[in-house]
């Protein structure tokens, strides 16, 4: 069995907090990142509790993020970089301060770092730590994938310095599409995108697809899953859906003399995304006739 899935199964077995909204909890002033967008299922682990990842949630030191085979998480780091966590991945903030470097541990899976949000080399540093070594990011656009035997780092453009955990060797990458492998620090020849076998597909594993079930800050669609007359059954279903990585909201709806408790996923990026989510969750016994509507402005 794939090591990533064994590890993922372990982390999914820890305690789960069902109805507490992580976004409303107070966090320390040293916020390392803010979730920008999510392709669920995806989770945040904090203090041995699990929460569904959702836009706007603040990420702090010792938080870990996990995605399944369909999941993605995009993080706006405090230093201006954008971190894209790909499918079947686990990454966490292991160090951050307002005056020092941010360190991300990539336990397994894929991670892409871009500076499209306005990073400069005189801002805070970023270090990516894997079981095979450390990647010191100075600037640019890079892609890393970590598995049991090796970590592969591809410099799309910019500059990084890489140190191996098993030796004192250090390698710098500054040429576009240069690639090295840890722990041996084997540097592969610079190649064009077309000539790099499988490279574009691996990078796309960190993208949030335009036609996917994605929750974004600009998302204007909602999938209303079910409305129930009792609060406790609604809470039970919400807890279960959140356990499976969906950022479900529970609302009290009054209609005349009747009160309903509605479960919805909001801020979906398109009507297509809302319909896809509705179809996916209709397999659940309690979700029979979900409906979608535009609840914001695109």
C-alpha positions as CSV (number, residue, x, y, z in Angstrom):
1,X,0.0,0.0,0.0
2,X,1.2,3.5,-0.8
3,X,3.0,5.1,2.2
4,X,1.1,8.4,1.7
5,X,-2.3,6.6,2.1
6,X,-1.1,4.7,5.2
7,X,0.0,8.0,6.8
8,X,-3.3,9.7,5.7
9,X,-5.3,6.9,7.3
10,X,-3.5,7.4,10.6
11,X,-4.1,11.2,10.7
12,X,-7.7,10.7,9.8
13,X,-8.1,8.5,12.9
14,X,-7.4,11.3,15.4
15,X,-10.1,13.1,17.3
16,X,-12.5,15.3,15.3
17,X,-14.2,18.5,16.4
18,X,-17.5,18.6,14.6
19,X,-19.4,21.9,15.0
20,X,-16.8,24.3,16.2
21,X,-15.8,26.7,13.4
22,X,-12.1,27.0,13.4
23,X,-12.3,30.3,11.6
24,X,-13.9,31.9,14.7
25,X,-11.3,30.7,17.2
26,X,-8.8,33.2,18.4
27,X,-5.3,32.7,17.1
28,X,-1.9,34.1,18.1
29,X,-0.6,37.3,16.5
30,X,2.0,35.3,14.5
31,X,-0.2,34.1,11.8
32,X,1.9,32.1,9.3
33,X,-0.7,31.9,6.5
34,X,-4.4,32.2,5.5
35,X,-6.2,29.7,3.5
36,X,-7.1,31.2,0.2
37,X,-9.0,28.5,-1.6
38,X,-9.8,24.8,-1.2
39,X,-10.7,21.9,-3.4
40,X,-12.2,19.4,-0.8
41,X,-11.9,17.0,0.7
42,X,-9.1,18.7,2.8
43,X,-8.4,19.1,6.5
44,X,-6.6,21.2,9.1
45,X,-5.1,19.5,12.2
46,X,-4.7,21.7,15.3
47,X,-4.1,20.4,18.8
48,X,-5.0,16.8,17.8
49,X,-8.3,18.0,16.4
50,X,-9.4,17.9,12.8
51,X,-11.4,20.6,10.9
52,X,-12.4,20.9,7.3
53,X,-10.2,23.4,5.4
54,X,-12.0,26.6,4.3
55,X,-11.1,30.0,2.9
56,X,-10.2,32.6,5.4
57,X,-8.9,30.2,8.2
58,X,-5.7,31.4,9.8
59,X,-2.8,28.9,9.9
60,X,-0.4,29.1,12.8
61,X,2.7,27.2,14.0
62,X,2.2,23.5,14.5
63,X,-0.9,23.4,12.2
64,X,-0.9,20.6,9.6
65,X,-2.9,20.4,6.4
66,X,-4.0,17.2,4.7
67,X,-5.6,16.5,1.3
68,X,-7.0,13.4,-0.2
69,X,-6.7,12.2,-3.8
70,X,-9.1,15.0,-5.0
71,X,-8.1,17.6,-2.5
72,X,-6.0,20.8,-2.9
73,X,-5.3,23.7,-0.5
74,X,-3.9,27.1,-1.5
75,X,-2.3,29.1,1.3
76,X,-1.4,32.9,1.2
77,X,1.7,33.0,3.3
78,X,2.4,35.9,5.6
79,X,5.5,36.8,3.6
80,X,3.6,37.1,0.3
81,X,4.3,33.7,-1.2
82,X,1.5,31.4,-2.3
83,X,1.8,27.8,-1.2
84,X,-0.2,25.2,-3.3
85,X,-0.6,21.9,-1.5
86,X,-1.4,19.2,-4.0
87,X,-3.5,16.0,-3.8
88,X,-2.6,13.2,-1.4
89,X,-0.3,15.5,0.6
90,X,0.5,16.5,4.1
91,X,2.3,19.7,4.9
92,X,2.5,21.8,8.1
93,X,3.9,25.0,9.6
94,X,6.6,24.0,12.0
95,X,8.1,27.4,12.6
96,X,7.0,31.0,12.1
97,X,7.5,34.4,13.7
98,X,6.9,37.9,12.6
99,X,10.7,38.5,12.5
100,X,12.1,35.2,11.2
101,X,11.8,32.5,8.6
102,X,8.7,30.5,8.0
103,X,9.4,26.7,7.8
104,X,7.0,24.3,6.1
105,X,7.4,20.5,6.6
106,X,6.4,18.5,3.6
107,X,5.8,15.1,5.1
108,X,4.6,13.6,1.8
109,X,3.0,14.7,-1.5
110,X,3.4,17.7,-3.6
111,X,3.9,21.4,-3.0
112,X,4.4,24.4,-5.3
113,X,5.6,27.8,-4.2
114,X,5.0,30.9,-6.3
115,X,5.7,34.6,-5.7
116,X,2.7,35.9,-7.5
117,X,1.5,37.6,-4.4
118,X,4.5,40.0,-4.1
119,X,7.5,38.3,-2.5
120,X,11.0,39.8,-2.5
121,X,14.2,38.3,-1.2
122,X,14.6,40.9,1.6
123,X,11.3,39.7,3.2
124,X,11.1,36.7,5.5
125,X,12.7,33.6,4.3
126,X,10.9,30.3,3.5
127,X,12.3,26.9,4.2
128,X,10.7,23.7,3.1
129,X,11.8,20.7,5.1
130,X,11.4,17.1,4.0
131,X,12.8,13.8,5.4
132,X,15.7,14.1,2.9
133,X,16.8,17.7,3.3
134,X,15.9,21.4,3.3
135,X,15.0,23.7,0.5
136,X,15.8,27.4,1.2
137,X,13.6,29.5,-1.1
138,X,15.0,32.9,-2.1
139,X,12.6,33.8,-4.9
140,X,10.6,32.4,-7.8
141,X,8.5,29.5,-8.7
142,X,9.4,26.0,-7.5
143,X,7.8,22.6,-7.3
144,X,8.6,19.8,-4.8
145,X,7.4,16.3,-4.4
146,X,8.4,14.1,-1.5
147,X,7.9,10.3,-1.1
148,X,9.6,7.5,0.9
149,X,12.8,7.3,-1.1
150,X,13.5,10.8,-2.4
151,X,12.4,14.4,-2.7
152,X,12.4,15.9,-6.2
153,X,12.8,19.7,-6.5
154,X,12.1,21.5,-9.8
155,X,13.0,25.2,-10.1
156,X,10.6,26.6,-12.6
157,X,12.2,30.0,-12.3
158,X,13.9,32.0,-9.5
159,X,16.5,30.7,-7.0
160,X,16.7,28.2,-4.2
161,X,19.5,26.6,-2.2
162,X,19.1,22.9,-1.2
163,X,20.9,21.1,1.5
164,X,20.9,17.3,2.0
165,X,20.0,15.8,5.4
166,X,22.6,13.0,4.8
167,X,25.6,15.1,3.8
168,X,27.1,18.6,4.0
169,X,26.6,19.2,0.3
170,X,24.7,22.3,-0.8
171,X,23.3,22.8,-4.3
172,X,21.9,26.1,-5.7
173,X,19.3,26.1,-8.5
174,X,18.8,29.3,-10.5
175,X,18.4,28.1,-14.1
176,X,14.7,27.7,-15.3
177,X,13.5,24.1,-15.2
178,X,16.6,22.8,-13.4
179,X,15.9,19.7,-11.2
180,X,17.6,18.0,-8.3
181,X,16.9,14.9,-6.3
182,X,17.4,14.5,-2.6
183,X,19.1,13.0,-0.6
184,X,21.9,12.6,-3.2
185,X,21.5,16.0,-4.7
186,X,21.8,14.6,-8.2
187,X,21.3,17.6,-10.5
188,X,19.5,16.8,-13.8
189,X,20.1,18.8,-17.0
190,X,18.0,21.9,-17.7
191,X,15.1,20.8,-19.9
192,X,12.2,22.4,-21.7
193,X,8.7,21.7,-20.3
194,X,7.8,19.5,-23.2
195,X,10.9,17.4,-22.7
196,X,10.5,16.9,-19.0
197,X,8.6,13.7,-18.8
198,X,5.4,14.0,-16.7
199,X,6.5,17.4,-15.3
200,X,3.5,19.5,-16.4
201,X,1.0,16.8,-15.0
202,X,2.8,16.7,-11.7
203,X,2.7,20.5,-11.3
204,X,-1.0,20.5,-12.2
205,X,-1.6,18.2,-9.2
206,X,-1.3,21.4,-7.1
207,X,-3.7,23.5,-9.2
208,X,-7.3,24.0,-8.3
209,X,-9.2,23.0,-11.4
210,X,-11.6,25.5,-13.0
211,X,-14.3,22.8,-13.3
212,X,-13.8,21.2,-9.9
213,X,-15.6,21.4,-6.6
214,X,-13.7,24.4,-5.2
215,X,-14.4,26.9,-2.4
216,X,-12.9,30.3,-3.0
217,X,-13.2,33.8,-1.6
218,X,-15.0,34.9,-4.7
219,X,-17.3,31.9,-4.9
220,X,-20.9,33.0,-5.5
221,X,-22.7,29.6,-5.4
222,X,-24.1,27.5,-2.6
223,X,-25.1,23.9,-2.6
224,X,-28.0,23.4,-0.1
225,X,-27.8,19.8,1.0
226,X,-30.7,19.1,3.3
227,X,-33.0,20.9,5.7
228,X,-34.2,19.1,8.8
229,X,-36.7,20.1,11.5
230,X,-34.4,19.0,14.4
231,X,-31.1,20.6,15.4
232,X,-29.5,17.3,16.7
233,X,-29.9,15.3,13.4
234,X,-28.6,18.3,11.5
235,X,-25.6,18.6,13.8
236,X,-24.9,14.9,13.4
237,X,-24.9,15.2,9.6
238,X,-22.8,18.4,9.7
239,X,-20.3,16.7,11.9
240,X,-20.0,13.7,9.6
241,X,-19.6,15.9,6.5
242,X,-16.9,18.0,8.1
243,X,-15.2,14.8,9.2
244,X,-15.0,13.9,5.5
245,X,-13.4,17.2,4.7
246,X,-16.4,19.4,3.5
247,X,-16.7,22.9,5.0
248,X,-20.4,22.6,5.8
249,X,-22.4,25.5,7.4
250,X,-25.4,24.9,9.6
251,X,-28.1,27.6,9.6
252,X,-31.4,28.1,11.4
253,X,-34.1,28.9,8.8
254,X,-37.6,30.2,9.9
255,X,-40.6,29.9,7.5
256,X,-43.8,31.0,9.1
257,X,-44.3,29.0,12.2
258,X,-41.8,26.3,11.2
259,X,-38.1,26.2,11.9
260,X,-35.6,24.3,9.8
261,X,-31.9,23.6,10.1
262,X,-30.2,23.8,6.7
263,X,-26.8,22.3,5.8
264,X,-25.0,24.2,3.0
265,X,-21.6,24.5,1.4
266,X,-21.1,28.1,0.4
267,X,-18.6,30.1,-1.7
268,X,-18.4,27.4,-4.4
269,X,-16.6,28.8,-7.5
270,X,-19.3,28.1,-10.0
271,X,-22.8,26.7,-10.6
272,X,-21.0,23.6,-12.1
273,X,-19.1,23.1,-8.8
274,X,-22.3,23.4,-6.8
275,X,-24.0,20.8,-9.0
276,X,-21.0,18.5,-8.9
277,X,-21.0,18.6,-5.1
278,X,-24.7,18.0,-4.9
279,X,-24.4,14.9,-7.1
280,X,-21.4,13.6,-5.1
281,X,-23.2,13.9,-1.8
282,X,-26.6,12.5,-3.0
283,X,-25.1,9.1,-2.4
284,X,-25.6,9.7,1.3
285,X,-28.9,8.3,2.7
286,X,-29.9,11.6,4.3
287,X,-29.2,13.8,1.3
288,X,-31.9,13.1,-1.3
289,X,-32.8,16.3,-3.1
290,X,-30.0,19.0,-2.7
291,X,-30.4,22.2,-4.7
292,X,-28.1,25.0,-5.7
293,X,-28.5,28.8,-5.9
294,X,-26.3,31.8,-6.6
295,X,-25.8,33.5,-3.3
296,X,-23.2,36.1,-4.2
297,X,-21.9,38.2,-7.0
298,X,-19.3,36.9,-9.5
